[in-house]
Amino acid sequence: MTINQIVGAVKDLVQAARDQAAEAAGRSYGAEREYAKALNAALPEGWYTVEHSDKGAEAELVHAEKKLYFKALHEKHPAGKYPNTSVPWARVRKYAQEEAEGTTGSAGGEGGAGDSEGEGDVGARHTRSLTLRMTEELTTLWKAGRKAEKDGTIQSREADALVQIGNALIALGLDLASL
């Protein structure tokens, strides 16, 4: 299956959810959550971790959908141009990750200091688990380091640190080849 065929299939699967999310952006998160669910069903697993600089077939698929969503946001905005399309896209990615991981922004039972709010508190802030935070932040550093390696701009001490970051990600159970 080619990228164009996949994009066409995704378009058919999520177009209605995308349009609904664009109309509801800024008013409610319900449509964005439904859009995130549709994307989770249509796009490859873990699509929400694709960054703007990522390359490859899966990344191109996500980038294509993001462009379509941005276009829909601009078309649905009263001024004809949505002021900051990356904000609702970030929410959709967050909702997709929460849906995929079975969380709703809470810590996931880690407990400890900083988790003083009860789970039933509406609008309460909850901290991410340490594992999730380490995974997200180390993955970001890993990708930046790998990009610098490919560009030939990495310094020797940064390369040494990148090795340690890779070891930390492996210790957290991640496969470096999948990043």
N, C-alpha and C positions, 0 to 999 in steps of 0.2 A: 504494500500500500504506500503510495507516495504522500508527501507532505500535503500537497493540494487536495488529495482525496480525504486525508485525515482532517484538514482544516474544514473542508466541505461538510464532513460528517459532524464535526464539533459544532459548526455553524447551525446546522439543522437541529441539533440536540439542545443547544443553549441559547439560541437567539431570543426566544421569548423571555427567558430568565434574565438575559443581559439587558434587554430593553426595560423590563420591569425594574431592575436594579438601578438603571440610569435615571429613571423617573423618580425613584424613591430616595436617591442619594441626598443626604442632608436632612431628610424628614424622618426616616425610620430605617432601622437596620434589618427588618424582616425580609425585604426583597433581596438585600445583599446576602443574607444568610442562605436564602433559597438559590441564588445565583452560585454561591460557593458550593452548595450541595450538588448542583447540576455540573459544575466544573469538576468536582471530585469524581463524579460518575463518568464524565466524558474524557478527561485528560489523564495522563499517566500518574500513577501513585507518586505522591510527594511533589506534585507540580508547583505547589505554593512555595517551595524552597528555591525555585529558579530565580536568579538575580538578573538584572538588566544586561549585564556583561557576559552572561553564560552563553555558550555556543552548543550546537548539536541539534539533532532532530527534535528531541523533547523540548528543549529550550525554545527553538523556533516556533513550535506549536503554541507554547505559552505566550511568546512575544506577539504572535499573530492575534491570539484572543485578546490580549491586553490592548492592542491597537484598536480592535473592533469595539471594545468597551469604552476606550477613551473617545472614539468617534461618537458612540451613542451618547455618552455624557455631554459632549459638546452640542450635539443635535437637540437634546432634551432640555438644555439649560435655557432659561428665559433670555439671557443676553446672547445666546448663540455660541458662547465659549465658556466651558466650565473652568473656574479659576485655578484649581489644582487637582488634576485628575489622579495624581498618585495617591492622594489621601483615601478616596473610596476604594481604589485598587488594593491598597495596603490592608484596609478593613476586610475586603473580600478574601485576601490571602490568609489573614488571621482567622477568619471564620472557617475557612476551608481546613486549615490546620487543626483548629479546635474540633471540628466535625470528624476529621479523620482520626484524631487521637482520642476522641471521646471526652474532651475537656471543654469547659466553657470559661476559660480564663482563670481558673482556680489552680491552686498549687498541686493538686493531685495527691494529697495525703502525706506530704512530707513533714508537716508540722514544724514546731520550733518557734523561736522568736520571730516576730514580724508577721505572724499569722494570727493576730489577735482578733480579727473580725470573724464572726460566725459565718458558716457557709450559707445561711439563709438571708444574709444581709443584702438587700437590694441596692445596687450601685456601689457596694463595698469594693475596695481595691484588694486584690489578692496577688500574692507574689508567685512568680514562676518557681518550679522546683529547681534545685541547684543543677540537677542533671540536664534539664531542658535548657537552662541558661548557659551552662558550659558548652553544650552541643551547638547551640545557635551561635554563640560568640566565637568559639574556636573554629567553627565551620567558616564563618566570615573571614577570620584571619587566615585560615588555610587557603581559601580561594584567592585572597589578595596576594598572599605569598607565592602561590602557583602562577598567578598572572605576572608578577614581577620576575619570576624565574623564566617564564616564556619570553618576556620582553627583554630579558638580559639586564635588568636594572637592579636586581637583588644584590645586596652586599653580603659579605661572608658571615657577619654576625647575624644578619637577618635569615640567611640560609640555615645557620645552626639553630636558630629559634624555630624555624619552620619544621625542622626535623622533630623537635620537641613537641610542637603543636600536633604534628602527625601522630606521634606516640600517644599523646593525650586523647586524641580522637579514637584511636584504636582501643585504648583502655576503656573508653566509653561505649565500645561495641560498634563503632562505625567502620564501614569499609571505605578506605580512602579512594578506591577506584570508582566508587559511585558518586563522589563529590565533584 
